[in-house]
C-alpha cells in the first residue's frame, strides 16, 4: 500500500505539528515561571517591593509613611506595643532630619525603619 502526499498536505501537516509544538513550549515555559515574580532586563541596582508572599497563614503587612509631622508617634507606638504589632515606617524626604527624636523612639520600639 502506497501513501501519496501532495505538497499542500505535507505543508498542512507540518504547520499543524509546529503549531502544536509551539503551544506546548509556551505552556511549559509559563509553568516554569512563577506567577508572582517580576522579570526585568535592566540591572538598576534597586530592589522591587514585595506585594505578596504565598503562605497558608493569615497575615498582613502594615506600613506607615512618615511625611508630615511627628505629633502622633507616641500614640501610634503605644497602640502597636499594646497589640504586639510590628510595622514598617517609611521616612519620606527629610523627615528623619526634622524629627530625629521620633526616629529614635520608633527604632527603640523595635519597629522597622526604611527611607523612601
C-alpha positions as CSV (number, residue, x, y, z in Angstrom):
1,X,0.0,0.0,0.0
2,X,1.4,3.4,-1.0
3,X,0.5,6.7,0.6
4,X,0.5,9.6,-1.7
5,X,1.1,13.1,-0.2
6,X,0.9,16.3,-2.1
7,X,3.0,19.3,-1.2
8,X,-0.2,21.0,0.2
9,X,-0.9,18.1,2.6
10,X,2.7,17.9,3.7
11,X,2.7,21.7,4.4
12,X,-0.6,21.4,6.3
13,X,0.7,18.6,8.5
14,X,4.0,20.4,9.1
15,X,2.3,23.6,10.1
16,X,-0.1,21.7,12.4
17,X,2.8,19.9,14.1
18,X,4.8,23.1,14.5
19,X,1.8,24.9,15.9
20,X,1.2,22.1,18.5
21,X,4.9,22.1,19.4
22,X,4.9,25.9,19.8
23,X,1.9,25.8,22.1
24,X,3.5,23.0,24.1
25,X,6.6,25.1,24.6
26,X,4.6,28.2,25.6
27,X,2.7,26.2,28.2
28,X,5.8,24.6,29.5
29,X,7.6,28.0,29.7
30,X,4.6,29.5,31.5
31,X,4.6,26.7,34.1
32,X,8.2,27.2,34.9
33,X,7.9,30.9,35.7
34,X,6.4,31.9,38.9
35,X,3.2,34.0,38.6
36,X,4.4,36.2,41.5
37,X,7.8,37.0,40.0
38,X,8.7,40.2,38.1
39,X,11.4,39.9,35.5
40,X,13.4,42.9,34.4
41,X,16.1,43.1,31.8
42,X,17.8,46.2,33.3
43,X,20.0,45.9,36.3
44,X,19.2,49.2,38.1
45,X,20.6,48.1,41.5
46,X,17.2,48.7,43.1
47,X,15.1,46.1,44.7
48,X,11.5,45.8,43.9
49,X,8.8,45.9,46.6
50,X,7.2,42.7,47.7
51,X,3.5,42.9,47.2
52,X,2.5,39.4,48.4
53,X,4.0,36.3,49.8
54,X,2.5,32.8,49.4
55,X,1.6,31.5,52.8
56,X,-1.2,29.4,54.4
57,X,-1.0,31.7,57.5
58,X,-3.4,34.6,57.8
59,X,-1.0,37.5,58.0
60,X,-0.9,41.1,56.9
61,X,2.0,43.6,56.4
62,X,1.4,47.1,57.6
63,X,3.4,50.2,56.6
64,X,3.2,53.8,57.6
65,X,4.6,56.8,55.7
66,X,6.1,59.4,57.9
67,X,5.8,62.5,55.8
68,X,4.0,65.3,57.7
69,X,4.7,65.7,61.4
70,X,5.6,63.5,64.4
71,X,2.7,64.6,66.7
72,X,1.1,61.2,67.0
73,X,4.2,58.9,67.1
74,X,3.9,58.3,70.8
75,X,0.2,57.3,70.5
76,X,0.9,55.1,67.5
77,X,3.8,53.3,69.2
78,X,1.7,52.7,72.3
79,X,-1.1,51.1,70.2
80,X,1.4,49.0,68.4
81,X,3.1,47.9,71.6
82,X,-0.2,47.1,73.4
83,X,-1.3,44.9,70.5
84,X,2.2,43.3,69.9
85,X,2.3,44.6,66.3
86,X,5.3,45.3,64.2
87,X,5.1,47.6,61.1
88,X,7.5,49.3,58.7
89,X,7.8,53.0,59.0
90,X,8.8,54.7,55.7
91,X,10.5,58.0,56.3
92,X,9.7,60.4,53.4
93,X,12.0,63.2,52.3
94,X,13.9,65.0,55.1
95,X,11.5,63.7,57.8
96,X,14.5,61.9,59.5
97,X,16.4,65.2,59.8
98,X,13.3,67.1,61.1
99,X,12.2,64.6,63.7
100,X,15.3,62.7,64.9
101,X,13.7,62.1,68.4
102,X,10.7,60.4,66.7
103,X,13.0,58.2,64.6
104,X,14.9,57.2,67.8
105,X,11.6,56.3,69.5
106,X,10.5,54.2,66.5
107,X,13.8,52.4,66.4
108,X,13.9,51.8,70.2
109,X,10.4,50.3,70.0
110,X,11.8,47.7,67.7
111,X,9.9,48.8,64.6
112,X,11.4,48.6,61.1
113,X,12.5,51.8,59.5
114,X,13.1,52.5,55.8
115,X,13.8,55.6,53.9
116,X,11.7,56.2,50.8
